[in-house]
Amino acid sequence: MTVVSASAPGKVILFGEHAVVYGQPAIAVPLDQVRARAVIVPDVHLPSGEVRIYAPDIGLEASLSELPVEHPLAAAVRGVLAELGFERPPTCRVHLTSTIAAASGLGSGAAVSVALIRALSAYLGRPLPVDRVSALAFEVEKLHHGTPSGIDNTVIAYNRPIYFVRQRPIETLAPAEPLHLVVADSGIPSHTAQVVSAVRQAWQADTARYEALFQAIGAITQEGRYALEAGQVARLGALMDENHRLLVELGVSSPELDRLVTIARRWGALGAKLCGAGRGGNIVALTLLEDSERLARALQEAGATRTLISTVRAVPRPATTPSVEG
Ligand code: PMV
């Protein structure tokens, strides 16, 4: 057996977080500047069938057999073994690293799962297709978050902009114009499971109000899809602003996130919103290419602990064949 590695990107939700848990559509794009990586190394010095996992970013070094079954990394490894019909694990070391900040709304958990599932299945000589990678990572997401919509594992496994509706087939999106994004971290951890559960309690207490907010977010997401595919970048920015306003009403923003969003707009962003579960984590601003460096600096000066500049590439549409009539 030889060394096998795989990596997976982070992700940013452009529209529809939280509402997506309640059946509304959402739009997410991969974030290539940050990645999770899994490296599988054969090790003849380990006892036969031992998988030794090293994840220095979270201070973990343990054997698979020592981890509780519901541990996300153990679940990912066992998920691959079960999927491929292996009763005994291979004897190997698994090294996991990530440049995606944890608890920041950029999909770090899903990216680690996707990288690990890809690397391990390839190591076992049976690389899994993308839909199975995503499905296995979704099972692990349930351990992280309880009731995930599935958007994180999907956008990260497919590594394409997606229009996502829970339990519906994935639709990839083709932006007509490149989208220049600046992502800025508030430095405050965002615990998805807690925020999702707080929204659920609020929805239970005032279902009509929250359903109306989710529907309004869903409508914005649909308009966002149209603007993205039509290359209406300024419109896209205005819709992001509107989405942020609704997230504030949902109760998932915070003074720090609102401040970063306001500063982004002040420095010329076409639009900005919190991204991911909220209460902490990152904001995403849509900007013109020539403004992106300046905007990132302004956000850092305003207290963002990290900024990332990213471009979602335009996808050329096939030339339309003129119809011949007559
Ligand atoms: O994992 P995060 O923080 O990016 O949140 C995912 C988005 C939510 O809609 C809040 C939850 C979900 O499962 O879709």
Residues whose N, C-alpha, C, O or C-beta is under 5 A from the ligand:
A	BS01	PMV	E17 H18 V20 V21 G105 L106 G107 T147 P148 S149 G150 I151 T192 G276 A277
